[in-house]
Amino acid sequence: EKAAEGVYGFKVDLHFSADGRSYTLTRECKPIVESPTGDEDYAVEHFLECDGVVLGPEQTESELGRLLPEQVSRFFLFDGELLQVRRPSQ
């Protein structure tokens, strides 16, 4: 909808806590061309903040690997085509 209005890109913040610490994981996609048409037309960045401090790239990868190991990622993904929408009877 936003692309139809000429607005491209997005930013998502995930706020969570673990081990008594507060985290904010940010993922941002910014267009690198005026009118993007595909994934390659965006720069993707992510940042991790722990207790108000932005972590560096190596610290971010280490913390994310510890908090969200790849082995559990399958529990957070789904195939939207498998969802069935029930419509009320007319």
Order of alpha helices (4+ residues) and beta strands (2+ residues): beta-beta-beta-beta-alpha
